Amino acid sequence: MLALHGKGVSNGIAIGRAYVLKRERLKIPEYVVPAPFVEDEVSRFLAAVESTRQELADIRSHIPPDAPVEAASFLDTHLLILNDTMVSEAPIKDIRANQWNAEFALKTQSDRLVAVFEAMEDPYLRNKKTDVAQVVERVLRNLLNPDEREDEPIPDDLNGRVVVANDLAPADAVALKNKGIAAFITNLGGPISHTAILSRSLGIPAIVAVHGATRFIDNDEELIVDGKRGILFVASDRAVVAEYEKRAHKIERLQRELEALRTSEAVSRDGIAVQLLANIELPEDMAGVHQALASGIGLYRTEFLFMNRKTPPDEEEQFAAYVKVILELPGRPVTIRTLDLGADKRADIDLPTASANPALGLRAVRLCLQEVALFKVQLRAILRASAFGSVRLMVPMLSNLDEIARVVELVREVQEELRRNGIDFDPDMPIGGMIEVPAAAVAADLFAAHLDFLSIGTNDLIQYTLAIDRVDDTVNYLYDPLHPSVLRLITMTIDAAVTQGIPVAMCGEMAGDARYTRLLLGLGLREFSMHPSAILEIKKIVRESSVADLKRSAVQVMAARDFRSLQALVDRMNGDGDSTAAD
């Protein structure tokens, strides 16, 4: 028996025979197109783009009506990328200007775009390079002759099979789901890719980053896929198969229980109400928010409106995007984070040059306070949108009180401008700040005195506290949300907000990870913001927990003097049916 390890991205157990999807790396030809045939080359490129558009549209049209909304939204994202001028028009300029063949022109433009995303610090933004690469590869396959692609046709009937591939795009995942696959394994990929998120929504057990899977696994070998632990067993003995069959039945029961909770309130056994909010990136993400019945939006990442363009969106474009989301959630909060762009997230708009250390450079609120004209356009759009619902403005990467004062001053200036022009806005729109810099957490009591709410951004807070990059394979094993220093900073922030009498939320990935829900409840957190697909699992934990008991357990965790003891206490919190730790 062989065991391979990767990153489990979709909880579930699958047992089935392997289907190894062979897709050779595309060989991109490079040649000069004779001048008389340049326009023919342009036409060939446009035809390939149109064929790709039709393929994606056809896959989208075959999505079952009861499929998760993410299935359509991710395909829509790829269609938007295909329609973006950087993909559909920029290569044409290279074909005409340099007489490049269409494949080489497209590959060159793709490499430019991928390099921009690759340089980004934020893993959510960095991951967008995968979407670009997947769309471009689909166009390239339509440009290349069949004998150049060296693809083998995928059979229509893959019922019960475990697909093993180098990588899969969201469209591939949807198509394979329709062919009846039991699970999939990829050599590449990460837990926050669209394909990973889609696998969770579609209920397909999946493991990514199983390096060398397509080399070590042969067609028709029996596989066991443990999507939670990220373990793949090849040619297991019958005892192991029997054990995993039991686990699979247990997970199926759990999924039915989660679906039954969709309309239930997130209230603990001892009557403590908890807000389960959603993180979104674009208005198109709202379908998932509705399906999960989220309490509102805890994080609207507005920088995606600024990506892949030469000029920033104007006030009207931003206003329309914000209002579209607000009107879909009447009476529920929509927390709009101001622009977290700069240095590592430069896009193509005219901004200051990237610093030597992007994570510590001119970004987020620092950039906004330097580029005041850019910032005021966004503030006007958000304030105007606040007239249409319950809007909260959230400022990222605060590190000192002067930043808060300057932001508030600019908000007041914009409010006065809107008054003079007779434009409606909410004069009491709450202004909050993200606690993602250790200095802000240490001084959380000072920040809380000047803000209407706080939100803990654990992704950056953990990285800055532990001085590691969690997407760096050489050090990401040190990325630990349960590090005592991280827990102390989280506790200080929650306590400061509670003392000041203002709300405190968590919008980093830790908020949507079921391993930490009980501990966070015990520490006093009452607002969790996460990807919509995680809401039902977190809701189940909340409803099965006694917060009073969790508080006592959390005291023990915070008093632990070594990591092994701390981890054991957290495991005991998660292991009890009543969510308590033993005395």
C-alpha positions in Angstrom: 0.0 0.0 0.0 1.3 3.5 -1.0 0.2 6.6 0.9 0.6 10.0 -0.9 0.1 13.4 0.9 -1.2 16.7 -0.4 -3.6 19.5 0.7 -7.1 18.3 1.4 -9.4 20.9 0.1 -12.8 19.2 0.1 -14.0 17.1 3.1 -15.2 13.7 2.2 -14.1 10.1 1.5 -14.1 8.5 -1.9 -13.1 5.0 -2.9 -12.8 4.2 -6.6 -10.5 3.3 -9.5 -8.1 5.8 -10.9 -8.6 7.6 -14.2 -5.3 9.3 -15.0 -6.0 12.3 -17.2 -3.0 12.8 -19.5 -2.5 16.3 -20.7 1.0 17.1 -22.0 2.4 20.5 -21.4 1.5 22.6 -24.5 4.3 23.3 -26.9 3.9 26.9 -28.1 5.2 27.5 -31.6 7.0 30.8 -32.3 7.3 32.2 -35.8 7.0 35.4 -37.8 3.8 35.8 -39.8 4.3 37.2 -43.3 2.9 40.7 -43.6 0.1 39.8 -46.1 -1.3 37.2 -43.7 -1.2 39.2 -40.4 -5.0 39.9 -40.6 -5.7 36.3 -41.2 -3.7 35.5 -38.0 -5.8 38.0 -36.1 -8.9 36.3 -37.4 -7.6 32.9 -36.3 -7.0 34.3 -32.8 -10.5 35.8 -32.6 -12.0 32.5 -33.8 -10.1 30.6 -31.0 -11.4 33.2 -28.4 -14.9 32.7 -29.7 -14.6 28.9 -29.6 -13.4 29.1 -26.0 -16.3 31.4 -25.1 -18.8 28.9 -26.6 -17.1 26.0 -24.8 -17.4 27.8 -21.4 -21.0 28.9 -22.2 -21.9 25.3 -23.1 -20.5 23.9 -19.9 -22.3 26.6 -17.9 -25.6 25.7 -19.7 -25.3 22.1 -18.5 -25.0 23.0 -14.8 -27.9 21.3 -13.0 -30.5 23.7 -11.5 -29.7 22.4 -8.0 -25.9 22.8 -8.4 -24.2 25.2 -6.0 -24.1 28.8 -7.2 -20.3 28.8 -7.2 -20.4 26.4 -10.2 -21.9 29.2 -12.4 -20.0 32.1 -10.7 -16.6 30.7 -11.3 -17.4 29.9 -15.0 -18.6 33.5 -15.2 -15.3 34.7 -13.8 -13.5 32.8 -16.5 -15.8 34.3 -19.1 -15.0 37.8 -17.7 -11.3 37.1 -17.9 -11.7 35.9 -21.5 -13.5 39.2 -22.3 -10.9 41.3 -20.6 -8.9 43.4 -23.1 -5.6 42.2 -21.6 -6.5 38.7 -22.9 -8.8 39.3 -25.9 -7.3 42.5 -27.4 -3.7 43.0 -26.2 -2.4 39.9 -28.2 -3.9 41.4 -31.4 -1.6 44.4 -31.0 1.4 42.2 -30.7 0.3 40.2 -33.8 0.0 43.3 -35.8 3.0 45.2 -34.4 5.5 42.3 -34.3 4.0 39.9 -36.8 3.9 37.2 -34.1 1.9 34.1 -34.5 -1.3 34.1 -32.3 -0.1 31.4 -29.9 3.1 33.2 -29.1 1.4 36.6 -28.8 -1.2 35.2 -26.4 1.4 33.3 -24.3 3.6 36.4 -24.1 0.7 38.5 -22.8 -0.3 35.7 -20.4 3.2 35.6 -19.0 3.0 39.4 -18.3 -0.3 39.1 -16.5 0.8 36.1 -14.4 4.0 37.9 -13.4 1.9 40.8 -12.0 -0.2 38.4 -9.9 2.9 36.3 -8.9 4.5 39.4 -7.3 1.6 40.0 -5.0 1.8 39.3 -1.3 -1.9 38.7 -0.7 -2.6 35.0 -1.4 -6.1 35.7 -2.6 -4.8 38.0 -5.2 -1.8 35.9 -6.1 -4.1 33.0 -6.7 -5.7 34.9 -9.6 -2.8 34.0 -11.8 -4.3 30.5 -11.9 -7.5 31.7 -13.4 -5.7 33.7 -16.1 -3.5 30.7 -16.9 -6.5 28.3 -17.1 -8.4 30.6 -19.5 -5.3 31.2 -21.7 -4.6 27.5 -21.9 -8.1 26.8 -23.1 -7.7 29.4 -25.9 -4.3 28.0 -26.8 -5.8 24.5 -27.1 -8.3 25.9 -29.6 -5.5 27.6 -31.5 -3.2 24.6 -31.7 -3.9 21.7 -34.2 -5.1 18.5 -32.5 -1.8 16.7 -33.3 0.0 19.5 -31.5 -2.1 19.2 -28.4 -1.5 15.6 -27.7 -4.7 15.3 -25.6 -6.5 12.1 -25.1 -10.3 12.4 -25.2 -12.1 12.2 -21.9 -14.7 9.4 -21.8 -18.3 10.4 -21.2 -18.8 7.9 -18.4 -16.5 8.3 -15.4 -19.0 7.2 -12.9 -17.3 6.4 -9.6 -13.8 7.0 -10.9 -11.1 9.1 -9.2 -9.6 11.5 -11.7 -5.9 12.1 -11.4 -4.6 15.2 -13.3 -1.8 17.7 -13.3 -4.3 20.5 -12.7 -8.0 21.2 -13.3 -9.8 24.4 -14.1 -13.3 25.2 -12.6 -14.9 24.3 -16.0 -13.1 20.9 -15.9 -14.4 20.3 -12.4 -18.0 21.0 -13.5 -17.7 18.9 -16.6 -16.2 16.0 -14.7 -18.9 16.2 -12.0 -21.4 15.8 -14.8 -19.5 12.7 -15.9 -20.1 11.1 -12.4 -16.6 11.2 -10.9 -16.2 10.3 -7.2 -13.2 12.5 -6.5 -10.2 14.2 -8.0 -6.4 14.5 -7.3 -4.1 17.1 -8.8 -0.3 17.5 -8.8 -0.7 21.3 -8.5 -3.2 23.7 -6.9 -3.9 25.3 -3.6 -6.7 25.4 -1.0 -8.0 28.8 -2.0 -8.1 28.2 -5.8 -11.5 28.4 -7.5 -11.3 24.7 -8.4 -10.7 23.9 -4.7 -13.6 26.1 -3.6 -15.8 24.6 -6.3 -15.0 21.1 -5.2 -16.2 21.9 -1.7 -19.4 23.4 -3.1 -20.0 20.4 -5.4 -19.3 18.0 -2.7 -16.4 16.3 -4.6 -13.7 15.0 -2.3 -10.4 16.4 -3.5 -6.7 16.7 -2.7 -4.4 19.1 -4.5 -0.6 19.5 -4.5 0.0 15.8 -4.5 3.3 16.2 -6.2 3.9 13.4 -8.8 0.5 11.9 -8.5 0.2 11.4 -12.3 3.6 9.6 -12.2 3.0 7.3 -9.3 -0.6 6.3 -10.1 -1.7 4.0 -12.9 -5.1 3.8 -14.6 -7.6 1.5 -12.8 -5.6 1.3 -9.5 -7.9 1.3 -6.5 -7.6 4.6 -4.6 -8.9 5.9 -1.3 -9.2 9.7 -1.1 -9.4 11.3 2.3 -10.3 14.9 1.4 -10.1 16.2 5.0 -6.7 14.9 5.9 -5.2 15.2 2.5 -4.1 11.6 2.3 -4.4 9.4 -0.8 -4.0 5.6 -0.4 -3.1 3.5 -3.4 -3.8 -0.3 -3.6 -5.0 -0.4 0.0 -5.8 -3.7 1.8 -9.4 -4.7 2.6 -9.2 -3.6 6.3 -8.3 0.0 5.3 -11.0 0.0 2.7 -13.6 -1.2 5.2 -12.6 1.5 7.7 -12.8 4.3 5.1 -16.2 3.0 4.0 -17.5 3.5 7.5 -16.0 7.0 7.5 -17.6 7.8 4.2 -21.1 6.9 5.5 -20.5 9.1 8.6 -19.6 12.1 6.4 -22.7 11.6 4.2 -24.8 11.8 7.3 -23.1 15.0 8.4 -23.7 16.6 5.0 -27.4 15.8 5.3 -27.4 17.4 8.8 -25.7 20.5 7.5 -28.3 21.0 4.7 -31.0 20.7 7.3 -29.5 23.6 9.2 -29.6 26.1 6.3 -32.5 28.1 7.6 -31.7 27.7 11.3 -30.3 30.5 13.4 -26.6 30.4 14.6 -27.4 30.3 18.3 -25.5 28.3 20.9 -27.1 25.8 23.2 -27.0 28.4 26.0 -28.7 31.0 23.9 -25.7 33.1 22.6 -26.4 34.5 19.1 -23.5 34.5 16.7 -23.3 36.4 13.4 -22.0 34.4 10.5 -21.0 36.8 7.7 -19.6 36.2 4.2 -16.4 37.4 2.5 -16.8 38.5 -1.1 -14.6 39.8 -3.9 -17.1 40.9 -6.6 -20.8 41.5 -6.9 -21.0 38.2 -8.8 -20.2 36.4 -5.5 -23.6 37.3 -4.0 -25.2 34.0 -5.3 -23.1 32.1 -2.7 -24.0 34.5 0.0 -27.8 34.0 -0.6 -27.4 30.2 -0.8 -25.6 30.1 2.6 -28.1 32.6 4.1 -25.3 34.7 5.5 -26.1 37.3 8.1 -24.4 39.9 5.9 -21.1 40.8 4.4 -18.2 41.0 6.8 -15.5 41.7 4.1 -16.0 43.1 0.6 -12.6 43.2 -1.0 -12.8 46.2 -3.3 -9.3 46.0 -4.8 -10.7 43.5 -7.4 -12.5 46.4 -9.0 -9.0 47.9 -9.7 -7.3 44.9 -11.1 -6.3 44.2 -14.8 -6.9 47.8 -16.0 -4.9 50.8 -17.0 -7.0 53.3 -15.1 -8.9 53.0 -11.8 -12.6 52.6 -11.8 -14.4 56.0 -11.6 -16.9 56.9 -8.9 -19.9 55.8 -10.9 -18.5 52.3 -11.6 -17.6 51.8 -7.9 -20.9 53.2 -6.7 -22.9 50.8 -9.0 -20.8 47.8 -7.8 -21.4 48.6 -4.1 -25.1 49.4 -4.5 -25.7 46.1 -6.4 -24.5 44.2 -3.4 -26.3 46.4 -0.8 -29.7 46.1 -2.5 -29.4 42.3 -2.5 -29.1 42.3 1.4 -31.8 44.7 2.7 -31.4 45.2 6.4 -28.2 43.2 6.6 -24.7 44.8 7.1 -22.4 45.2 4.2 -18.8 45.8 5.3 -16.8 47.5 2.5 -13.1 47.4 2.9 -11.3 50.4 1.4 -8.7 49.8 -1.2 -6.0 47.3 -0.1 -3.8 47.9 -3.1 -0.2 49.1 -3.6 3.4 47.8 -3.7 2.6 44.1 -4.0 -0.8 44.6 -5.6 0.1 47.2 -8.2 -2.2 46.0 -11.1 -1.6 48.3 -14.1 -2.8 51.6 -12.8 -0.4 54.5 -12.2 0.7 54.0 -8.6 4.0 54.5 -6.7 6.8 52.0 -7.5 6.9 48.7 -5.5 9.1 48.7 -2.5 11.9 46.2 -1.9 9.8 44.5 0.8 6.2 44.7 -0.5 4.6 43.3 2.7 6.1 46.2 4.7 5.8 48.9 2.1 3.3 51.4 0.7 0.0 49.5 0.7 -3.6 49.6 1.9 -4.3 52.7 4.1 -0.8 54.0 3.7 -1.2 54.1 -0.1 -4.7 55.7 0.2 -3.5 58.4 2.5 -0.7 59.2 0.0 -2.9 59.0 -3.1 -5.7 61.1 -1.6 -7.5 61.8 -4.9 -7.8 58.1 -5.6 -9.0 57.5 -2.0 -11.6 60.3 -2.1 -13.2 58.9 -5.2 -13.8 55.6 -3.4 -15.0 57.3 -0.2 -17.6 59.2 -2.3 -18.8 56.0 -3.9 -19.1 54.2 -0.6 -20.8 57.1 1.2 -23.3 57.5 -1.7 -24.0 53.8 -1.5 -24.6 54.0 2.2 -27.9 55.7 1.5 -29.2 52.4 0.2 -28.6 50.1 3.1 -26.6 49.1 6.2 -23.0 50.0 5.1 -19.9 49.8 7.2 -16.6 51.2 6.1 -13.5 49.2 7.1 -9.9 50.4 6.8 -7.2 47.8 6.3 -3.7 47.6 7.8 -4.0 50.3 10.4 -0.9 50.7 12.5 -1.2 54.0 14.3 -3.9 56.4 15.5 -2.9 59.2 13.1 -4.1 57.0 10.2 -7.5 56.8 11.8 -7.7 60.5 12.4 -6.7 61.3 8.8 -9.3 58.8 7.4 -12.0 60.2 9.5 -11.1 63.7 8.4 -11.3 62.7 4.8 -14.7 61.0 5.4 -16.0 64.3 6.9 -14.7 66.3 4.0 -16.5 64.0 1.5 -19.7 64.1 3.6 -19.6 67.9 3.5 -19.1 67.9 -0.3 -22.1 65.5 -0.7 -24.3 67.7 1.5 -23.5 70.8 -0.6 -24.5 68.9 -3.7 -27.7 67.5 -2.2 -26.6 63.9 -2.5 -27.9 61.4 0.1 -25.7 59.3 2.4 -25.8 57.8 5.8 -24.2 60.4 8.2 -23.9 57.7 10.9 -22.1 55.1 8.7 -19.9 53.1 11.1 -16.1 53.3 10.5 -14.1 50.4 11.6 -10.5 49.1 11.3 -8.8 45.8 10.5 -6.4 44.6 13.2 -3.8 42.7 11.1 -0.6 44.4 12.3 0.7 43.3 15.7 1.2 46.9 16.8 -2.5 47.5 16.3 -3.4 44.4 18.3 -1.1 45.4 21.2 -2.8 48.9 21.2 -6.3 47.6 20.4 -7.8 49.4 23.4 -6.5 52.7 21.9 -7.9 51.9 18.5 -11.2 50.8 19.9 -11.7 54.2 21.5 -11.7 55.8 18.1 -13.5 53.3 15.9 -17.1 51.9 15.7 -16.0 48.3 15.2 -12.9 46.1 14.8 -12.2 43.2 12.5 -9.3 40.8 13.0 -7.5 39.9 9.8 -5.7 36.7 10.8 -4.0 36.0 7.5 -1.7 39.0 7.8 -1.7 39.1 11.6 -0.2 35.6 11.8 2.3 36.3 9.1 3.5 39.5 10.7 3.6 38.1 14.2 5.6 35.0 13.3 7.7 36.7 10.5 6.8 34.0 7.9 5.2 33.9 4.5 2.5 31.2 4.5 2.7 30.6 0.8 6.5 30.0 0.9 6.9 26.2 0.9 10.2 26.5 2.9 8.7 28.1 5.9 4.9 27.7 5.7 5.1 24.9 8.3 5.6 27.6 10.9 2.3 29.3 10.0 0.3 28.4 13.1 -3.0 30.1 14.2 -2.6 28.4 17.6 0.8 30.0 18.4 0.5 31.5 21.9 1.6 35.0 20.6 -1.2 34.9 18.0 -3.8 33.8 20.5 -2.8 36.5 22.9 -3.1 39.2 20.2 -6.5 37.9 19.2 -7.6 37.9 22.8 -6.3 41.4 23.4 -8.3 42.7 20.4 -11.5 40.9 21.4 -11.2 42.2 25.0 -10.5 45.7 23.9 -13.7 45.8 21.7 -15.8 44.3 24.4 -14.6 46.8 27.0 -15.3 49.7 24.6 -18.7 48.2 23.8 -18.1 47.9 20.1 -18.5 44.9 17.8 -15.5 42.8 16.9 -15.4 40.3 14.0 -12.8 38.0 12.4 -12.5 38.0 8.6 -9.3 36.0 8.0 -9.3 32.3 7.1 -9.1 31.3 10.7 -12.8 32.4 11.0 -14.0 29.8 8.5 -11.8 26.9 9.9 -13.9 24.6 12.0 -10.8 23.6 14.0 -10.8 27.0 15.7 -14.5 27.8 16.1 -15.0 26.6 19.6 -11.8 28.2 20.9 -12.8 31.6 19.3 -16.3 31.3 20.8 -14.6 30.7 24.2 -12.4 33.7 23.7 -15.5 35.9 23.2 -15.7 36.2 19.4 -19.4 36.6 18.2 -18.9 37.7 14.6 -17.2 35.3 12.1 -16.8 36.3 8.4 -15.8 33.6 5.9 -16.2 32.2 2.5 -20.0 31.3 2.1 -19.2 27.6 1.6 -17.9 27.3 5.2 -21.0 28.9 6.9 -23.1 25.7 7.4 -20.3 23.8 9.1 -19.5 26.7 11.5 -23.2 27.1 12.2 -23.5 23.5 13.2 -20.6 23.8 15.7 -22.1 27.0 17.2 -25.5 25.3 17.7 -23.9 22.3 19.4 -21.7 24.4 21.7 -22.2 25.7 25.2 -20.4 29.1 25.2 -20.3 29.1 29.0 -18.4 25.9 29.0 -16.1 27.0 26.2 -15.1 30.1 28.1 -13.8 27.9 30.9 -11.9 25.7 28.4 -10.5 28.8 26.7 -9.0 30.0 30.0 -7.2 26.7 30.3 -5.9 27.0 26.7 -4.6 30.5 27.4 -2.9 29.3 30.6 -1.1 26.5 28.8 2.7 26.8 29.2 3.8 24.8 26.2 2.4 24.1 22.7 1.8 20.4 23.2 -0.5 21.1 26.2 -2.2 23.9 24.3 -2.9 21.7 21.3 -4.2 18.9 23.5 -6.6 21.2 25.2 -7.9 22.5 21.8 -8.3 19.0 20.6 -10.3 18.1 23.6 -12.6 21.2 23.0 -13.2 19.9 19.5 -13.6 16.2 20.5 -16.4 16.4 23.1 -20.0 16.3 22.0 -20.8 19.2 24.3 -17.7 21.1 23.3 -16.2 21.2 26.7 -12.7 20.3 28.0 -12.2 17.9 30.8 -11.1 19.2 34.2 
